[in-house]
Amino acid sequence: MKSKVFLFGYSGHARVVCDILLSQGYDLAGYFTESPVENNTYELLYCGFEEELSSLAIIEKHSYFVAVGSNSIRKKISVTLFNQKGMYPCNAIAISAILSPKIRIGYGVMAGPASVINSGSTIGNGVICNTACIIEHECNIGDYVHVAPGAILCGNVTVGENSFIGAGSVIKEGIIIGKNVTIGAGTVVLQNIEDGKTVVGNPQRIIR
């Protein structure tokens, strides 16, 4: 019998997560959002709004996954669910993802199609390692980080919690990226970045 999993969030990012979970052998049992979605691609049952405690009883004997691209919203939902139910989400690991057996990985992590996480790396809770991103050896990725499609983190890179690494960006080896940092698509990062900064360009420049 397949294990049932409920989704929190059901927008574009969640559709990628659905394919991954199905490939892992899960039964997609339903979804939680503020209101029912019009484009119900996977014909899932609408289970209610995640902030309604009465709606959450249905997940207690099953798995769940927070399929939300926004770091702050993903963190809020994940922390709320753990505080209320004491439940950890499952991980969504694509069949084509390449994960070294010598990594440490948290809960609620997505590793998208063709993503790579190499030896000695640590991946925090609620991290999105999106399609075809590369996280090289001995990187340290904090909780609720989003590494967007095609981003490359060379060896020994540290990324603080809640940061966003844009699509196709390249992070030089040994770089330290602070918390709540936003790195624009295609950015080349050659120097450390302090907490809360937004950087773009090649080479990087701070815009906020």
C-alpha positions, 0 to 999 in steps of 0.5 A, spaced: 500 500 500 502 506 498 503 512 503 499 518 502 502 525 502 498 531 503 501 538 499 501 545 502 501 549 496 499 547 489 501 552 484 507 552 479 512 549 484 508 544 487 506 541 480 514 539 480 513 536 487 507 532 485 511 529 479 517 527 484 513 524 489 509 520 485 516 517 482 517 516 489 511 511 490 507 516 494 499 517 493 497 524 493 492 524 497 490 532 497 492 539 498 491 545 503 491 552 500 487 558 502 482 556 497 481 551 491 485 552 485 482 552 478 487 548 475 487 542 478 492 538 474 493 532 478 485 532 480 487 532 488 482 533 493 481 540 496 482 539 504 482 546 506 486 552 509 492 550 512 491 555 518 484 552 520 486 547 525 480 543 524 483 541 517 489 539 519 487 532 523 487 529 516 494 529 516 496 526 522 497 518 520 500 520 513 506 524 510 506 531 508 510 536 504 510 544 504 510 545 496 511 553 496 517 556 492 517 562 497 522 561 503 518 565 508 511 562 507 515 555 506 518 556 513 512 559 516 507 553 514 513 548 516 514 551 523 507 552 524 505 544 522 511 542 527 509 546 533 501 544 532 502 537 530 509 535 532 510 532 525 516 532 520 515 533 512 517 527 508 523 529 502 521 530 495 527 527 491 527 526 484 529 519 481 534 523 476 537 527 482 544 525 484 545 525 492 552 523 495 551 518 500 556 522 504 551 528 505 547 530 511 540 532 509 534 535 513 527 534 512 522 537 507 527 538 502 526 538 495 532 535 490 529 536 483 530 533 476 538 532 475 540 536 481 547 534 484 549 534 491 556 532 492 560 529 498 560 532 505 555 537 504 549 539 509 542 541 507 538 544 512 530 543 513 525 546 508 531 547 502 529 547 495 535 544 490 531 546 484 532 543 477 539 541 475 542 545 480 549 543 482 551 543 490 559 541 490 563 538 495 562 540 503 557 546 502 553 548 508 546 550 506 541 553 511 534 552 513 529 554 508 534 556 502 532 556 495 537 554 490 534 555 483 534 551 477 541 551 474 545 555 479 552 552 481 555 552 488 562 551 488 566 547 493 565 549 501 560 555 499 556 557 505 549 559 504 545 562 510 538 561 512 532 564 508 536 566 502 535 565 495 540 563 489 537 565 483 537 561 476 544 560 473 548 564 478 555 561 479 558 562 486 565 561 487 568 556 492 569 558 499 564 564 499 560 565 505 553 568 503 549 571 509 542 570 511 536 573 507 540 574 501 537 575 494 542 573 488 539 575 482 539 570 476 545 569 472 549 573 478 557 571 478 559 571 486 566 572 487 566 575 494 562 574 501 555 577 501 552 580 508 546 578 511 539 581 507 543 584 501 540 583 494 546 582 489 546 582 481 550 582 475 557 579 473 561 580 477 556 581 483 554 588 485 549 590 491 543 593 489 539 593 496 
